[in-house]
Amino acid sequence: MRCGRWKGAVLGTVAVLAAMLFSGCEADGQTEPKPVDGSMKEVLKEYQPRFEQRRAALTAAAAKVPEKGVGKASCARTLNPRPEFIWFDHTSKVLDSYNSSDKGGNVDIVATTEAGAPERTVDNPGSTLNRFAVPPGWLVRGLWITGPQGPLGTNEFKVTSQYGDEPYLGVEEDPVQRLRKILDVGLHKRYVLLYRVTTFTFPDAEGRDIVRADVFLADLEKGDLPCQLVADGSRYGTSGGPVGWVSLTPYEDMQTSFQIHISDKLRSLTRP
């Protein structure tokens, strides 16, 4: 991101507000919110019912996650459309090049414990979190901004004229149109990966680090969990990552390799 310093808000004890969504960046690297655009709230009112449907479907899907662990990776039925999991990277401009809601994949991801209250999902989880987590994508972020703590509720999440700088800056100069496009990206996520961490060894100097989780694919339109698999991540094994991807910390290695493993397994399960 081009912004040197971000503002954040804490929800409960774990949620950090995505400042890239809710504050603007000035040329000198300082953040300075701009006046709220009333037409942006009108857009949120327009989109809110569809996000509420997604919220209800996500909550219902999480309630169906079985208590027992995953045995063999499998899908109970053929999926149409096929799921395409492209994990969220707030430093990436990949969507900027396409200017289309379907170019970021149709799968989001969230921990089972947070699916019922996505506002508690950590925006950019790091090693200080003391548990394993991965950043949510645009569906969850859309649930934040249209939800009970957004501008249509308590207004803890504030919309500014700079909402949606990423990933559409330079594609849509009008912040209202950027807002629409970002909300469309979120609504394009038909599926959500619900992960339940079963093993997590915090990265240490000795190199003993691993995360393993049961992962269930929820179809938010069918209301079922058609696929299940086990994925793991570690400090190593991150070959095949995005072009230009550079390892920074063991924790980030684990996040990246975990999501790569999910993506690879999901593709093998849903493509002949």
C-alpha positions as CSV (number, residue, x, y, z in Angstrom):
1,M,0.0,0.0,0.0
2,R,1.1,3.5,-0.6
3,C,-0.1,4.8,2.7
4,G,2.6,4.9,5.4
5,R,0.4,4.9,8.4
6,W,-3.1,3.5,8.9
7,K,-5.8,4.2,11.4
8,G,-7.6,1.2,12.9
9,A,-10.4,0.5,15.2
10,V,-10.6,-2.6,17.5
11,L,-13.8,-4.6,17.8
12,G,-13.9,-6.6,21.0
13,T,-10.4,-8.0,21.6
14,V,-9.4,-9.2,18.2
15,A,-10.8,-7.2,15.2
16,V,-8.7,-4.6,13.6
17,L,-10.5,-2.3,11.2
18,A,-9.3,-2.4,7.6
19,A,-8.0,1.2,7.3
20,M,-7.5,0.7,3.6
21,L,-11.2,0.6,3.4
22,F,-12.3,3.3,5.8
23,S,-9.7,6.1,5.6
24,G,-7.8,8.0,2.9
25,C,-4.1,8.4,2.2
26,E,-2.6,11.8,1.5
27,A,0.5,12.4,-0.6
28,D,2.6,12.8,2.5
29,G,1.7,9.4,3.8
30,Q,-0.7,10.7,6.5
31,T,-4.2,9.5,6.8
32,E,-7.0,12.1,6.8
33,P,-10.7,11.2,6.5
34,K,-12.7,13.1,4.0
35,P,-16.3,14.2,4.5
36,V,-18.9,11.4,4.2
37,D,-20.6,11.3,0.8
38,G,-24.3,10.9,1.3
39,S,-24.6,9.1,-2.0
40,M,-22.3,6.4,-0.7
41,K,-24.7,5.6,2.2
42,E,-27.4,5.3,-0.4
43,V,-25.3,2.7,-2.2
44,L,-24.9,0.9,1.1
45,K,-28.6,0.9,1.7
46,E,-29.1,-0.5,-1.8
47,Y,-26.6,-3.3,-1.3
48,Q,-27.4,-4.1,2.3
49,P,-30.2,-6.6,1.7
50,R,-28.0,-8.8,-0.5
51,F,-25.2,-8.7,2.1
52,E,-27.7,-9.6,4.8
53,Q,-28.6,-12.7,2.8
54,R,-25.0,-13.6,2.6
55,R,-24.6,-13.0,6.3
56,A,-27.5,-15.3,7.2
57,A,-26.2,-18.0,4.8
58,L,-22.7,-17.8,6.3
59,T,-24.1,-18.1,9.8
60,A,-26.2,-21.1,8.8
61,A,-23.4,-22.8,7.0
62,A,-21.1,-22.4,10.1
63,A,-23.8,-24.1,12.2
64,K,-23.6,-27.1,9.9
65,V,-19.9,-27.7,10.3
66,P,-19.5,-31.2,11.9
67,E,-17.8,-31.6,15.2
68,K,-15.8,-34.6,14.0
69,G,-12.7,-34.0,12.0
70,V,-12.3,-34.4,8.3
71,G,-11.3,-37.9,7.1
72,K,-10.7,-38.1,3.4
73,A,-10.8,-35.0,1.2
74,S,-14.0,-35.1,-0.8
75,C,-16.8,-33.3,-2.5
76,A,-20.4,-34.6,-2.3
77,R,-21.5,-33.2,-5.6
78,T,-20.3,-31.5,-8.7
79,L,-20.0,-27.8,-8.2
80,N,-21.3,-25.3,-10.8
81,P,-19.8,-22.7,-10.9
82,R,-16.5,-24.2,-9.9
83,P,-14.9,-22.6,-6.9
84,E,-11.8,-20.5,-7.5
85,F,-10.0,-19.5,-4.4
86,I,-7.7,-16.5,-4.7
87,W,-6.7,-15.3,-1.3
88,F,-6.9,-11.7,-0.3
89,D,-3.8,-9.6,-0.6
90,H,-4.3,-5.9,0.1
91,T,-1.0,-5.1,-1.5
92,S,-2.0,-6.6,-4.9
93,K,-3.5,-4.6,-7.7
94,V,-4.6,-7.7,-9.6
95,L,-8.3,-6.6,-9.8
96,D,-7.2,-3.1,-11.0
97,S,-6.1,-4.6,-14.3
98,Y,-9.5,-6.2,-15.0
99,N,-12.0,-3.9,-13.5
100,S,-14.4,-6.8,-13.1
101,S,-16.0,-8.4,-10.1
102,D,-15.3,-12.0,-11.3
103,K,-11.5,-11.6,-11.5
104,G,-10.8,-12.2,-7.9
105,G,-12.2,-15.7,-7.6
106,N,-15.5,-16.6,-6.1
107,V,-14.4,-17.9,-2.7
108,D,-13.8,-16.1,0.5
109,I,-12.4,-17.5,3.8
110,V,-13.1,-17.2,7.5
111,A,-12.6,-19.1,10.7
112,T,-15.5,-21.2,11.9
113,T,-15.5,-19.3,15.2
114,E,-15.9,-16.0,13.5
115,A,-18.4,-16.9,10.7
116,G,-21.4,-15.8,12.9
117,A,-19.8,-12.4,13.6
118,P,-17.5,-11.5,10.7
119,E,-17.0,-8.1,12.3
120,R,-14.6,-9.8,14.7
121,T,-12.5,-11.2,11.9
122,V,-9.0,-9.8,12.0
123,D,-8.1,-7.6,9.1
124,N,-4.4,-8.3,8.8
125,P,-3.5,-11.0,11.3
126,G,0.1,-11.2,12.4
127,S,2.3,-13.1,14.8
128,T,1.2,-11.0,17.7
129,L,-2.3,-12.4,17.5
130,N,-1.2,-15.6,19.4
131,R,-3.4,-17.8,17.2
132,F,-3.5,-18.6,13.6
133,A,-5.6,-16.6,11.2
134,V,-5.7,-15.5,7.6
135,P,-7.1,-12.1,6.2
136,P,-10.7,-12.2,5.0
137,G,-11.6,-11.1,1.5
138,W,-14.1,-8.7,0.0
139,L,-17.2,-10.6,1.0
140,V,-16.4,-10.3,4.7
141,R,-15.3,-6.7,4.2
142,G,-18.6,-6.0,2.5
143,L,-20.3,-7.5,5.5
144,W,-18.3,-5.1,7.7
145,I,-19.3,-2.0,5.9
146,T,-23.0,-2.9,5.4
147,G,-23.4,-4.5,8.9
148,P,-24.7,-3.4,12.3
149,Q,-21.5,-1.5,13.1
150,G,-21.2,0.2,9.7
151,P,-22.5,3.6,8.6
152,L,-26.1,2.2,8.5
153,G,-25.8,1.0,12.1
154,T,-23.6,2.4,14.9
155,N,-21.3,4.1,12.4
156,E,-18.2,2.7,14.1
157,F,-17.1,2.0,10.5
158,K,-17.0,5.3,8.7
159,V,-17.3,5.8,5.0
160,T,-15.1,8.5,3.6
161,S,-14.7,9.9,0.2
162,Q,-11.6,7.8,-0.2
163,Y,-13.3,4.5,0.5
164,G,-12.1,1.9,-1.8
165,D,-8.7,3.3,-2.9
166,E,-7.7,-0.3,-3.4
167,P,-7.9,-2.1,-5.7
168,Y,-9.7,0.4,-8.1
169,L,-7.7,3.6,-7.8
170,G,-7.0,4.8,-11.3
171,V,-9.8,2.7,-12.7
172,E,-12.8,4.6,-11.2
173,E,-12.0,8.1,-10.0
174,D,-15.5,8.4,-8.5
175,P,-15.5,7.0,-5.0
176,V,-19.1,6.0,-5.2
177,Q,-18.5,3.9,-8.3
178,R,-15.4,2.4,-6.6
179,L,-17.7,1.5,-3.7
180,R,-20.1,-0.2,-6.0
181,K,-17.4,-2.2,-7.7
182,I,-15.9,-3.4,-4.4
183,L,-19.3,-4.4,-3.1
184,D,-19.9,-6.3,-6.4
185,V,-16.6,-8.1,-5.9
186,G,-17.8,-9.2,-2.4
187,L,-21.2,-10.4,-3.7
188,H,-19.4,-12.5,-6.4
189,K,-18.1,-14.7,-3.6
190,R,-20.6,-17.5,-3.8
191,Y,-18.5,-19.8,-1.6
192,V,-16.7,-19.4,1.7
193,L,-14.0,-21.6,3.1
194,L,-14.7,-22.3,6.8
195,Y,-11.5,-23.4,8.5
196,R,-11.1,-24.9,12.0
197,V,-7.5,-24.9,13.3
198,T,-6.7,-28.3,14.8
199,T,-2.9,-27.9,15.2
200,F,-0.9,-24.7,15.6
201,T,2.7,-24.6,16.7
202,F,3.8,-21.0,16.9
203,P,6.9,-20.2,14.8
204,D,10.1,-20.2,16.8
205,A,13.8,-19.9,16.3
206,E,14.1,-23.7,16.2
207,G,12.0,-23.9,13.1
208,R,9.2,-25.9,14.8
209,D,6.2,-24.5,13.2
210,I,3.1,-25.9,11.6
211,V,-0.6,-25.1,11.2
212,R,-3.2,-27.7,10.2
213,A,-7.0,-27.2,9.9
214,D,-10.2,-28.9,8.8
215,V,-11.6,-26.9,5.9
216,F,-15.2,-27.0,4.7
217,L,-16.4,-25.3,1.6
218,A,-19.8,-23.6,2.1
219,D,-22.1,-22.9,-0.9
220,L,-24.0,-19.8,0.3
221,E,-26.7,-20.2,-2.4
222,K,-27.3,-23.9,-1.9
223,G,-26.9,-23.7,1.8
224,D,-24.7,-26.8,2.2
225,L,-21.1,-27.8,2.7
226,P,-20.3,-29.8,-0.4
227,C,-16.5,-30.2,0.1
228,Q,-14.2,-30.9,2.9
229,L,-10.4,-31.2,3.1
230,V,-7.5,-30.9,5.5
231,A,-4.9,-28.2,4.8
232,D,-1.6,-27.3,6.4
233,G,1.0,-24.7,6.3
234,S,4.5,-24.2,7.5
235,R,7.5,-21.9,7.4
236,Y,8.6,-23.9,4.3
237,G,6.9,-25.4,1.3
238,T,5.7,-22.1,-0.1
239,S,6.9,-22.8,-3.7
240,G,4.2,-22.1,-6.2
241,G,3.3,-18.8,-4.5
242,P,2.3,-15.7,-6.4
243,V,4.7,-14.2,-8.9
244,G,6.9,-11.7,-7.0
245,W,5.9,-13.1,-3.6
246,V,8.7,-12.8,-1.1
247,S,8.8,-14.5,2.3
248,L,8.9,-12.0,5.1
249,T,8.2,-13.9,8.4
250,P,7.6,-17.5,9.4
251,Y,4.0,-16.5,10.3
252,E,3.4,-15.1,6.9
253,D,5.0,-18.2,5.4
254,M,2.5,-20.3,7.2
255,Q,-0.4,-18.1,6.1
256,T,0.7,-18.3,2.4
257,S,1.5,-22.0,2.3
258,F,-1.7,-22.8,4.1
259,Q,-3.8,-21.0,1.5
260,I,-1.8,-22.4,-1.4
261,H,-2.5,-25.9,0.0
262,I,-6.2,-25.1,0.2
263,S,-6.3,-23.7,-3.3
264,D,-4.4,-26.7,-4.8
265,K,-6.6,-29.2,-3.0
266,L,-9.8,-27.5,-3.9
267,R,-8.8,-27.3,-7.6
268,S,-8.0,-31.0,-7.6
269,L,-11.3,-31.9,-6.0
270,T,-13.5,-29.8,-8.3
271,R,-11.8,-30.1,-11.6
272,P,-11.6,-33.4,-13.6
